[in-house]
Amino acid sequence: MVDLAILSQALPAIGTAAVVTVALTLAASLISLVVGALSAAVQLGGGPIGYALSRTYVSLMRGTPLFVQLLVVYYGLPPIGIRGQAFLAAALAIGLNSGAYTTEILRAAILAVPRGQLEAATTIGLTWGKIWRRIVLPQAFVTSLPMLTAEFTIVLKSTPLASVIAVTEMTYTGVLIQSRTYSASEVFLTIAVGYILIAQVLMRLSRSLERRTRRLRF
Amino acid sequence: MDWSDIIPYLPDLARGFLKSIEIALLSAATALVTALLLTLASATGNAIVRAIVAAYTEIILGLPILVLLYVIYFVLPKFGVRFDETTAGVLTLTLYYSPYLAEAIRGAVAAVPVGQVEAARMIGLGELSILARIVVPQALALMIPSATGILIGLVKDTAILSVISVEEFAYVTKQVVSHTYAPFETWTLVAAVYWVTLALFETLMRGLERRLSRFRPKVEFH
């Protein structure tokens, strides 16, 4: 039922595709972090318009399937002159989707910084920029770290959806091999193990990061 | 492109939408029951049962739902277990979401103050009525916010079932797009329908939470 010869033939291709999966995870996570930080900043300090914009973005991203968002982005790019960029479309769609969750994580972390510290900082004459840079953001980053790495594990688990727009990451490669060789068990069980392993690496990295940044907490 | 090109296909889209709702309701029900069984198994079972539940949870946490779907739909038949598309889809959603829902149930039960249970024992209530009249009603209200988030994920993931040709909303949309040649407009319309539906679901659940927690005393902890 599991043919080892087929498995050994398929492994190099799956290995190469695993690199694409990791690259897509990193690209989408980066987009998520940047967009999430901007959206959280606009929501907390952008007045009523910024607040409404950010809330609409979060609600829209959380209220529609990523599968649908992926296709909207994929078919929305060619009219603005970007063609044949499936990887870019996937990174954008997954990143924008995850950015909504990152917004909420960062917002909560920023609001968790004790008010007294802000009052104290204002009292000793720190400027607004300095308060953000040296008091709010470093602490918010440390408190949000476990949630953020959990979010990036979810990003990893979303990357297989890129297979519907033919990004040759692990799952799409699996589908291609399977349609050529009819070796579903070898291929899909292998990539299942592949995802679980990458997720384990991510979760361990997260735990060690959390341990290392704990001393930064006040 | 003219949006009116989509109009002739609205009945098809509506059919797909209803199929999605049907799959979502069925999967949510089976996932909730499975989650309850998982919670009970890890609460009362022996060490081996607990280890199995823990391993299952760990695997699901690292496994993308699309890969789980492929394993159930393409790999299991090789071992003689065959399902039709809809059953494979419902099974995937159930297996994937039940550990998350089990966590929500566990968290809600743990959040019911232990002092209340002790007090109930002191005044002579039986274990069953403690469960039925003190723990469950409060845990139900407490689990709604997290369960809502998880169930919204479940509803959204019904769209993934289109890759194995379950004729739900996203699948029908793909077919409609192949007739209208208006992918961007059609997918945007479909996204809007998902959005409104899920916003409605969220509002309903918030109402349910208010209703279920109407007996909760307003206590300030800070």
Interface residues (C-beta under 8 A of the other chain):
Chain A: M1 S59 L60 R62 G63 T64 P65 L66 F67 V68 Q69 L71 V72 Y75 G76 P79 T153 L156 K157 S158 T159 P160 L161 S163 V164 T171 G174 V175 Q178 A184 S185 F188 L189 I191 A192 Y195 I196 L197 I198 A199 Q200 M203
Chain B: I59 L61 G62 L63 P64 I65 L66 V67 L68 Y70 V71 F74 V75 P77 K78 F79 I152 K156 D157 T158 A159 I160 S162 V163 A170 P183 F184 W187 T188 V190 A191 Y194 W195 L198 A199
